[in-house]
Structure formats: structure tokens, C-alpha cells
Amino acid sequence: MDRLAPDALDRLIKLLGMLGSAHDGERAAAGLKAHEFIRRHGLTWSDIIVTTPPKIGWREKVRACETYRHLLNDKERAFVLQLATRWRGTPTEKQLAWLDRIWENLP
């Protein structure tokens, strides 16, 4: 996607800001103008609205690893079990790095 020029982006932001109007007609007009603006620039809404995957915390990674524990080797399985059942606090950087490597290799 080509980036919008700063002035064009500013215009789109102003149009979208009008979607909060208390007046139905203003909201409808703003929505239509924003849609036309996007089309006129050869874009789609999915070009404009960029989503990022949610950040997954270490506990969620542990739960995912537990789900696939049958695919882990004995050492990995013991490590994940320790984090899941006996760990208090936050793992060290080294432990988090190992957990990330295990988690990234899950199907």
C-alpha cells in the first residue's frame, strides 16, 4: 500500500472524527465521504486499518505448550510443567527465551 500524504491522512482523520457527531445526517455524510475518500485514493479499508496480533503473555504460551505436551521432549515437558504448576513470579529472560522457542515450534 502506498502511504497517504500527511495532508490526505489529516483529512481522513477529520472525516472519521465526524462519525462521533450527535446528528445522524452528519454521521452518515462523514461515513460516505470517508468511504469515497478511500476509493478515490485507490485503497480499501483493510489497507487503512492495520491490525496487529495481540501480545501473548508467558502464561498463555505455557498453556499452549501444555496442550501440545505430547510433542515436547522430556526436558521441555518438565520445564513447561514447572512453569505451569510451581512457578511464582515472572520467569527469567533465559527461561522466557526457552519458552518462546518451544512455543514457536508448536503446530
Beta strands, then each sheet from edge to edge (+ up, - down):
end
